[in-house]
């Protein structure tokens, strides 16, 4: 695995066990867990971004999973009308990938990275574009744009400058108004379940991301920059602010999954190092003729 940092095997096993417990715990406040033997399917209660299936925590040792187990979960996902999505750590459930692929799903690899406990994070974020990095509260006027900008970022993946800009962001914020997403995240912010940070310029979030603390562990997720605002250090600054906030809340293990090796290099500059590989499985895109 490219870029894997050398870590003491015992320390790495303990670290991955922490992350496994986190992955199992973080959906539970807003989801019900359905048991499928070696797999657990998390089903969101109410509206919101759908959750995933993953290896069951109750299973002793690395779960032996068959394609039939995966098929049963996929049948249930289709019955519920939710995405056929699976997420897991390759090193923790080594047999799952073969079963997933035998079932017909496509698997994507992402560097799983953990912040070095001794990493020194910047305490100020000087951005040449004039944006200010701040934590977004539940009543912040920038909340809607902070929740919308990652959608535009992930629609145009990569680190290069893209075409989606402020006009597209304004249009998306308008289109999402009234869908309840801002209210749901605001409630999670008030409950301490979600922390949202953004680089804000003239009232609009040019980059935003979140972390979701559970005890002494938190994952940084969804860091996305408006495609026309890339290459200005916004993603790095927002990630640093999220990591600093997590530390201030007593979190000892801060981790994330990078989109690819190029993005991983940005995080490495902040003190994150790769410890494993996060895998995401979903149906392959349908082929179009012609």
C-alpha positions in Angstrom: 0.0 0.0 0.0 1.5 3.3 -1.1 2.5 5.8 1.5 1.8 3.5 4.5 3.6 4.8 7.6 5.5 2.3 9.7 3.6 1.9 13.0 4.2 -0.6 15.8 1.9 -3.5 15.0 0.4 -3.5 18.6 -0.2 0.3 18.4 -1.7 0.0 15.0 -4.1 -2.8 16.1 -5.2 -0.8 19.1 -5.7 2.3 16.9 -7.8 0.4 14.3 -9.8 -1.1 17.2 -10.6 2.4 18.4 -11.6 3.5 14.9 -13.8 0.3 14.5 -15.7 1.1 17.7 -16.1 4.7 16.5 -17.5 3.6 13.1 -20.0 1.5 14.9 -21.0 4.1 17.4 -21.3 7.3 15.3 -24.4 6.4 13.3 -26.4 5.1 16.3 -27.8 8.4 17.6 -29.7 8.8 14.4 -30.2 5.3 13.1 -31.4 1.8 13.9 -29.0 -1.1 13.5 -30.3 -4.1 11.6 -28.4 -7.4 12.2 -27.3 -9.5 9.3 -24.9 -11.9 11.0 -21.4 -10.7 10.2 -22.8 -7.4 8.8 -24.7 -4.5 10.4 -26.9 -2.2 8.3 -27.5 1.2 9.8 -30.8 2.7 8.7 -31.4 6.4 9.3 -34.4 7.3 11.4 -36.2 10.2 9.7 -34.7 12.3 6.9 -31.1 12.9 6.2 -28.0 11.4 4.5 -28.4 7.6 4.4 -26.0 5.4 6.3 -24.1 2.3 5.2 -23.6 -1.4 6.0 -20.3 -2.5 7.7 -18.8 -5.4 9.6 -20.6 -6.2 12.8 -18.9 -5.3 16.1 -20.4 -8.2 17.9 -18.7 -10.8 15.6 -15.7 -12.3 17.3 -12.5 -11.5 15.3 -12.4 -10.5 11.7 -15.8 -11.6 10.3 -15.9 -14.2 7.6 -18.4 -12.8 5.1 -19.9 -14.5 2.1 -21.4 -13.0 -1.1 -24.7 -14.4 0.1 -24.4 -12.2 3.3 -23.7 -9.2 1.1 -26.6 -10.0 -1.2 -29.0 -10.2 1.8 -28.0 -6.7 2.9 -28.3 -5.4 -0.6 -31.8 -6.8 -0.9 -32.8 -5.0 2.3 -31.2 -1.7 1.1 -33.2 -2.0 -2.2 -36.4 -2.8 -0.2 -35.8 0.4 1.9 -34.9 2.5 -1.1 -31.5 3.5 0.2 -28.1 3.3 -1.5 -26.4 -0.1 -1.7 -23.4 1.2 0.2 -20.8 -0.6 2.4 -17.9 1.0 4.3 -15.1 -0.8 6.2 -11.3 -0.9 6.9 -9.5 -3.3 4.7 -7.1 -4.5 7.4 -9.8 -5.2 9.9 -12.1 -7.2 7.7 -9.8 -8.8 5.1 -12.4 -11.3 3.7 -15.1 -8.7 3.0 -13.7 -7.3 -0.3 -13.8 -10.6 -2.1 -17.4 -11.1 -1.0 -18.4 -7.6 -2.0 -16.9 -7.9 -5.4 -18.4 -11.4 -5.9 -21.8 -9.8 -5.2 -21.1 -7.3 -8.0 -20.3 -4.1 -6.2 -17.4 -1.8 -7.1 -14.8 -1.0 -4.4 -12.9 2.3 -4.0 -9.8 2.7 -1.9 -9.0 5.7 0.3 -6.0 6.4 2.5 -7.0 6.2 6.2 -5.0 8.7 8.0 -4.5 9.6 11.7 -3.2 12.9 13.1 0.2 12.5 14.9 -0.4 13.4 18.6 2.7 15.6 18.5 1.7 17.5 15.3 1.7 21.2 15.7 -1.4 22.8 14.2 -1.5 26.4 13.0 -3.4 28.6 15.4 -4.1 31.3 12.8 -5.2 30.9 9.2 -3.9 33.6 7.0 -5.7 33.2 3.6 -4.7 35.4 0.7 -8.3 35.4 -0.7 -9.6 37.2 2.4 -11.7 34.3 3.7 -11.9 33.8 7.5 -11.9 30.3 9.0 -14.4 29.9 11.8 -16.6 27.4 13.6 -20.2 27.6 12.3 -22.8 27.8 15.0 -26.4 26.5 14.6 -27.7 30.0 13.9 -24.8 31.2 11.7 -26.0 32.8 8.4 -23.3 30.9 6.6 -24.7 27.5 7.8 -26.6 26.8 4.6 -23.7 27.5 2.3 -21.3 25.6 4.5 -23.6 22.5 4.1 -23.9 23.0 0.4 -20.4 23.7 -0.8 -19.1 20.2 -0.3 -21.8 18.9 -2.7 -20.4 21.1 -5.4 -16.8 20.0 -4.5 -17.5 16.3 -4.6 -19.4 16.7 -7.9 -16.1 17.9 -9.4 -13.5 15.8 -7.5 -9.8 16.3 -7.4 -7.6 19.2 -6.4 -7.6 21.2 -9.6 -9.6 24.4 -10.1 -13.0 23.6 -11.5 -16.0 25.4 -13.0 -18.6 25.5 -10.2 -18.5 28.9 -8.5 -20.4 31.3 -6.3 -23.4 31.5 -8.6 -23.7 27.7 -8.5 -23.4 27.8 -4.7 -26.2 30.4 -4.4 -28.4 28.3 -6.7 -27.8 25.2 -4.7 -28.4 26.9 -1.3 -31.7 28.1 -2.8 -32.7 24.7 -4.1 -32.0 23.1 -0.7 -33.9 25.6 1.3 -36.7 24.0 3.2 -35.3 20.4 2.9 -34.6 20.3 6.6 -30.9 19.6 6.3 -29.9 22.9 8.0 -32.2 22.2 10.9 -31.0 18.7 11.3 -27.3 19.7 11.4 -28.1 22.7 13.7 -29.7 20.3 16.2 -26.6 18.0 16.0 -24.3 21.1 16.6 -26.4 22.1 19.7 -26.1 18.5 21.0 -22.3 18.4 20.5 -22.6 15.6 17.9 -21.3 17.6 15.0 -18.7 20.4 14.6 -18.8 22.4 11.4 -16.0 24.7 10.3 -15.8 26.9 7.2 -13.7 29.4 5.3 -16.2 32.2 4.9 -15.8 35.1 2.4 -18.5 37.9 2.1 -21.0 35.7 4.0 -20.5 32.6 1.9 -18.6 29.4 2.7 -15.9 28.8 0.1 -14.8 25.6 1.9 -16.3 23.6 4.7 -16.0 20.3 6.6 -17.1 18.6 9.8 -15.9 16.4 12.6 -18.2 14.1 14.7 -16.7 13.5 18.2 -17.5 10.3 20.0 -15.6 10.2 23.3 -11.9 10.5 22.6 -12.2 9.8 18.9 -13.4 12.0 16.0 -13.4 11.7 12.3 -13.0 14.7 10.0 -15.4 14.3 7.1 -16.8 16.1 4.1 -14.1 18.7 3.6 -14.8 20.3 0.3 -13.8 23.5 -1.5 -15.8 25.4 -4.1 -14.1 24.3 -7.3 -13.3 27.8 -8.5 -11.7 28.6 -5.1 -9.3 25.7 -5.1 -5.5 26.0 -4.8 -5.8 28.8 -2.1 -5.1 26.7 1.0 -8.7 26.6 2.1 -9.1 22.9 2.6 -5.9 22.7 4.6 -7.0 25.6 6.8 -10.4 24.1 7.4 -9.0 20.7 8.2 -6.5 22.3 10.6 -9.3 24.2 12.3 -11.4 21.0 12.7 -8.4 19.1 14.1 -7.6 21.9 16.6 -11.3 22.0 17.7 -11.3 18.2 18.2 -8.2 18.5 20.4 -9.7 21.3 22.4 -12.7 19.0 23.1 -10.4 16.3 24.6 -10.3 14.1 21.5 -7.1 12.1 21.4 -7.5 10.2 18.1 -8.4 12.4 15.1 -8.6 10.6 11.8 -9.9 11.0 8.2 -10.2 9.2 4.9 -8.5 11.1 2.0 -10.1 11.1 -1.4 -6.9 10.0 -3.1 -3.1 10.1 -2.8 -3.0 13.8 -4.0 -5.4 14.8 -1.2 -3.5 12.6 1.3 -0.4 14.7 0.6 -2.2 17.8 1.7 -3.2 16.2 5.0 0.3 14.8 5.5 1.5 18.4 5.6 -0.6 18.9 8.7 0.7 15.9 10.5 -1.7 13.1 9.4 -0.1 9.8 8.5 -1.6 6.8 6.8 -2.3 3.8 9.0 -4.7 1.7 6.8 -7.0 1.7 3.8 -10.7 2.7 4.0 -12.9 0.9 1.5 -16.2 2.0 0.1 -18.4 -0.2 -2.1 -21.3 0.7 -4.2 -22.9 -0.4 -7.5 -20.7 0.4 -10.6 -22.1 3.3 -12.7 -24.4 2.1 -15.4 -22.8 2.0 -18.8 -24.4 4.1 -21.6 -24.4 3.0 -25.2 -22.8 5.0 -28.0 
